[in-house]
């Protein structure tokens, strides 16, 4: 028999309550001392991207976010928004200028300064090893793009190389390595002078079609192919309609890691260095991944029955010489002095 307490809890119940109390206090102490690691970040940055969630570019964005989180001990959290969730690259760039988006990994639009198309000029990078030098922090292209973007309130942190460009077609291309022969193919090109000039120099007839209509245009014969996209993009978007893929490597698709100058100025010098180093690191790693992505997607094309043509740098030489000889024609579009600088650095030796 036991003695009841006033509140109706017996001595056995009291022991249970005491044990529960000890457990509660222990948990509270653990949580108290764990607060620094669980505390909310001091700064949350929005990082906009245009690649799909499984694209190499998005994987690299997440790597940047993770490295910054770890090296700032959780003070800075970067939230990644892939697949144009925050808008396409033209809108995102405007938001970077305004400071309403903090960071981005996107193509750089040229509506605010045509000179920003310098990164898309054809035939100045011939392979992935050279790409590591061309797109490295501190190189001519990095410094020039940063200079041009700084004028618009945006800072360049690095590049995301997504792969070399080729031509997707529904019918065979005539002598693809001979720029003096009409190709017999009408190709869609991006609405940029650099792509139009490059394609026409190689012997293609060109047309500009909104990207959303490209697949249907190839399917219905409005155009015969697409010139101006890398291997991964061709596979992702056109594998059901293209029959031929020519890996001519005449241009390299690249996006920029960018940060709003307004956001940059809110960061301490130490945190600026952490973010810059993280983006520089993925620039180099991204080149190797792009090469692997290209080889993997070329194999996938072959397995699907698409005829794939690849070439050595020596075989591509006639294309590169013909296209680089047209760079002076871009002076009507770009700053002539910039083109002269570009030629001194990248003209074929």
Steps between C-alpha positions, in 0.01 A plus 500: 500500500628847416432847630331733251618859458272799480524519125418130466852398398659221703864463595563280198351772283725756665805297408384489139442874506849558643661285232301682233614828650864395488463395137334831410777698669766292323340561161469870575870519589599320180289735293637801686860412423409405141343838426802645314485224235120515472468877503350675200757632248593867512452531123297300247591548133282403205698320227319478164589246230376397157605134499266219601527362852726216381712711262872518576468877536240459775713237673785751502270771636407273789868431560565875527211536743626212717857626509393852597270364773782292648775761475283773656388262777139537392500881502428518125242272343467492121168371368521355148211558257564297178309466174409870459278491809583866565469596132702453183856628472401843365265565793740357757780727378274803545418386852871467574545860388222605738626282784172308530678175407839446663684248283454315171651240270361602162574597143582872490251701292625779279204739494675740738838484327565316170864450602386234747465265202879479491479178699305339213738586215566190290823305450724642771505188723594172338477248784434437867861540617514843339160581653651464848740784418256719308228496766723512809476781753738780405509414129425754228142381451425493874636850547320641194164346595543626857582849375191508276270356768636736768372792294151352548529431872582129467822314584637191323614220730576229244375296206306180454615332179217273383659360185609559144249582230403305190218472250186288528331420170218301346700444180867457407727805488714543189875484576469627859875573527525709183384861561508570125221253423131589552366262761156454346344539843296785650587528869349694783754719683466706822412863441860619535732629228784274614299184432354619172838608365668178612236270349488684169880502476491122534257482206160475669189697417355639822166597649404634842210315664377536861646217707155373598422435132827328404391139552181544298689693232740212448214252508299686234794604280492873575870451570728200451709533812634699790841660521608647833440250779717256690470121497306470825244762394459331161432167667263644758295698250533350152580129527157399371526710184866524401662230287855638476735667747823672386735568792694786340601670828494840332375671815477421868178547695563673830306660781624752754503483878380846596423696815318829542740779594247604766526157660878491460537827689304358795757223545815523708830466311540155656159384376561652157815289476313183603234548231753597232718196573200265492400627154857487368527140615185385319607686184795262464310192617216586263726478194589138576138414570389665175743281306366187667142614440577553132652154453212336685235676293678427173484132591132531590435658159673211324302244697179676400588472131607860443797524264780672692807659339801602709825657381859562607632856552700459181188409301318803644779741406336626174187599693695677774717691253202610291291615796783675687573693181155662532550642850569846360146504363376508861644849548174647376324328789768509770752752624776485232772538763363199687505289184862598442584390855308178446692426180838556665414250773306232311582516128637166371878495527 
